[in-house]
Amino acid sequence: MRLLLTSAGIKNTSIHDALVELLGKPIADSSALCVPTGSYAHPMAGPGRAWEFIAGREPRTPMCELGWKSLGVLELTALPSIEKERWIPWVRETDVLLVGGGDALYLCHWMRQSGLADLLPSLGQMVWVGLSAGSMVMTPRIGEDFVQWRPPTGDDSTLGIVDFSICPHLAQEGMPGNSIAEAEQWAAGISGPAYAMDDETAIKVVDGTVEVVSEGHWKLFTGNERREDLASASVPE
């Protein structure tokens, strides 16, 4: 599986081009399933935000409105009541999973309960596009600052598909989002590498190779030695 982990969807040309590169064909020729499950457990989201995501009515987080050849909804809370022989082919036959934001731990719980988490290693060339919580769920842990819904395990661990954590929505001082000071405090509680990134930034992961794609700002914290330079990333040619 190839990953495009975004803070706020396909926000600019660089992230759009990275998505097309991962797909290996135009968006108009690609099928997609969107996953709105994370919305239901977050106090700032809920069913209204889930509908906006599915309908492509949320201009701040473009995902579903990009002109897909086909688009369906994969609701993870429904899958345990459906035979796997029925829904697994839906997933295998699609080109991309568009995974919305909300609560990363709730999303992680239902990925495990539904069986989707177990299916991920066998999905080959499929593309996973995460938005905020949809990106954070692929990391080892989200940090206590982001815990809203508490899972049965009681901790902040997520799937660990990648070996770094993500603080999304990095914002300039005085703007809505997470300030660099808040991101630094968050990172101090995370063992291992961690990225803070703004809404113009995404992380592409292919065969274990990590590449930052950005028209904005991001910061990498590495273990005990933290980088103090706020970087403006240039997109690789």
C-alpha positions in Angstrom: 0.0 0.0 0.0 1.2 3.5 -0.9 0.4 6.4 1.5 -0.4 10.1 1.1 -0.8 11.4 4.6 -2.2 14.9 4.5 -3.2 17.5 7.1 -6.2 18.8 5.2 -6.6 16.9 2.0 -5.5 17.8 -1.6 -4.9 21.4 -0.9 -2.5 22.5 -3.6 -0.9 21.5 -6.9 2.1 19.7 -5.4 -0.1 17.4 -3.3 -2.4 16.8 -6.2 0.5 15.9 -8.4 1.8 13.5 -5.7 -1.6 11.8 -5.6 -1.7 11.3 -9.4 1.9 9.9 -9.3 0.9 7.4 -6.7 -2.2 6.4 -8.6 -0.3 6.0 -11.8 -3.2 7.4 -13.8 -5.5 10.4 -13.9 -8.0 10.9 -11.1 -10.8 10.8 -13.7 -9.8 7.2 -14.4 -9.6 6.1 -10.8 -12.1 4.6 -8.4 -12.3 5.6 -4.8 -14.0 4.7 -1.6 -14.3 7.3 1.2 -14.2 6.4 4.9 -16.0 8.9 7.1 -16.0 6.9 10.3 -13.6 9.1 12.3 -16.0 12.0 12.2 -18.5 10.5 14.6 -16.4 10.5 17.8 -14.8 13.9 17.6 -16.5 16.8 19.4 -15.8 19.2 16.5 -17.0 16.8 13.8 -20.0 14.6 13.9 -22.5 13.4 11.3 -22.7 16.8 9.6 -19.0 16.9 9.0 -19.2 13.3 7.8 -21.8 14.3 5.2 -19.8 17.3 4.1 -16.8 15.1 3.5 -18.7 12.5 1.6 -20.6 15.1 -0.5 -17.5 17.1 -1.3 -19.0 20.2 0.5 -16.0 20.9 2.8 -13.8 23.3 0.8 -11.2 23.4 3.5 -10.4 19.7 3.0 -10.7 18.7 -0.7 -10.9 15.0 -1.2 -14.1 13.5 -2.5 -14.8 16.3 -5.0 -11.7 15.8 -7.2 -13.5 14.2 -10.1 -13.1 10.5 -9.4 -14.3 8.0 -12.0 -16.4 6.4 -9.3 -16.9 7.2 -5.6 -18.5 5.1 -2.8 -18.7 5.1 0.9 -17.0 2.5 3.1 -18.5 2.8 6.6 -16.4 0.8 9.0 -18.9 0.5 11.7 -21.2 -1.5 9.3 -18.6 -4.0 8.2 -18.7 -6.4 11.2 -22.4 -7.2 10.3 -21.5 -8.0 6.7 -19.9 -11.1 5.4 -16.2 -10.5 4.6 -16.7 -12.2 1.2 -19.0 -9.4 0.3 -17.1 -6.2 1.4 -13.5 -7.3 0.9 -13.9 -7.3 -2.9 -15.2 -3.7 -2.7 -11.9 -2.7 -1.2 -9.6 -4.8 -3.4 -11.2 -3.5 -6.6 -10.8 0.2 -5.7 -7.8 2.3 -6.6 -7.8 4.6 -3.5 -9.2 4.9 0.0 -10.0 8.5 1.0 -9.9 8.4 4.8 -11.5 11.4 6.5 -10.6 13.2 9.7 -12.2 13.2 13.2 -11.0 11.0 16.0 -7.9 8.9 15.2 -8.4 6.4 18.0 -12.1 5.8 17.1 -11.1 5.3 13.5 -8.3 2.9 14.6 -10.7 0.9 16.8 -13.1 0.4 13.9 -10.4 -0.4 11.5 -9.4 -3.3 13.8 -13.0 -4.3 14.6 -14.0 -4.3 11.0 -11.0 -6.3 9.8 -9.8 -3.5 7.5 -6.6 -3.2 9.5 -5.8 -6.9 8.9 -6.4 -6.5 5.2 -4.0 -3.5 4.7 -0.8 -5.6 4.1 -2.4 -7.4 1.2 -3.6 -4.4 -0.7 -0.5 -4.0 -2.8 -0.6 -0.9 -5.0 -3.7 0.6 -3.5 -3.3 4.3 -2.4 -4.3 5.4 1.1 -5.0 9.1 1.3 -5.5 10.3 4.9 -6.9 13.6 6.1 -5.8 14.6 9.6 -7.0 11.7 11.7 -7.0 9.6 8.6 -3.3 10.2 8.4 -2.6 9.9 12.2 -4.2 6.5 12.4 -1.3 5.1 10.3 1.3 6.2 12.9 2.5 4.3 16.1 0.7 6.7 18.5 -1.0 10.1 18.4 0.1 11.6 21.7 -2.2 12.4 24.7 -2.9 15.9 23.4 -5.0 14.4 20.7 -7.0 11.9 22.8 -10.7 12.6 22.8 -12.4 9.2 22.6 -10.7 6.6 24.8 -10.4 3.1 23.3 -10.7 -0.1 25.3 -6.9 -0.4 25.4 -6.8 2.9 27.3 -3.7 4.2 25.5 -3.0 6.4 22.5 -1.5 3.8 20.2 -2.6 3.5 16.6 -1.7 1.1 13.7 2.0 1.7 13.4 2.1 1.3 9.6 4.7 4.1 9.5 7.3 4.7 12.2 6.7 8.4 12.8 3.9 10.4 14.4 2.0 13.4 13.0 0.7 16.6 14.4 -1.5 18.1 11.7 -2.8 21.7 11.2 0.4 23.5 12.2 -0.6 27.2 12.1 1.1 30.5 12.3 0.9 32.3 15.6 -2.6 33.6 16.2 -4.2 31.5 13.5 -6.6 28.6 14.1 -4.8 25.3 14.4 -1.8 24.0 16.4 0.9 26.6 17.2 4.6 25.6 16.9 4.9 25.9 20.7 2.0 23.4 21.1 3.6 21.1 18.5 6.9 21.2 20.4 5.1 20.3 23.6 3.3 17.5 21.9 6.5 16.1 20.4 8.2 16.1 23.8 5.8 13.3 24.8 6.4 11.3 21.6 9.2 8.8 21.5 10.7 8.5 18.0 10.4 10.7 15.0 7.4 13.1 14.7 6.3 15.6 12.1 4.3 18.7 12.6 2.8 20.0 9.4 0.5 22.7 8.1 -2.5 22.2 5.8 -0.3 22.8 2.7 1.8 19.8 3.5 1.6 16.0 3.0 3.9 13.0 3.6 4.2 10.4 0.8 5.4 6.9 1.8 6.2 4.3 -0.8 8.0 1.1 0.0 9.2 2.6 3.3 10.6 5.7 1.7 9.3 8.9 3.3 9.0 12.1 1.3 7.6 15.5 2.4 5.5 17.2 -0.2 4.8 20.8 0.7 4.0 24.3 -0.4 3.8 25.4 3.3 5.6 24.7 6.5 6.6 21.6 8.5 8.9 20.6 11.3 10.6 17.3 12.0 11.4 16.2 15.5 13.8 13.3 15.7 14.0 11.4 18.9 15.8 13.2 21.7 17.5 15.6 19.2 14.9 18.0 17.9 15.3 20.1 14.8 14.7 23.7 15.6 14.5 24.9 12.0 11.0 25.4 10.6 11.3 24.2 7.0 9.7 25.3 3.8 9.8 22.1 1.8 10.4 22.2 -1.9 8.7 19.5 -3.9 11.1 17.0 -5.5 11.2 17.1 -9.3 
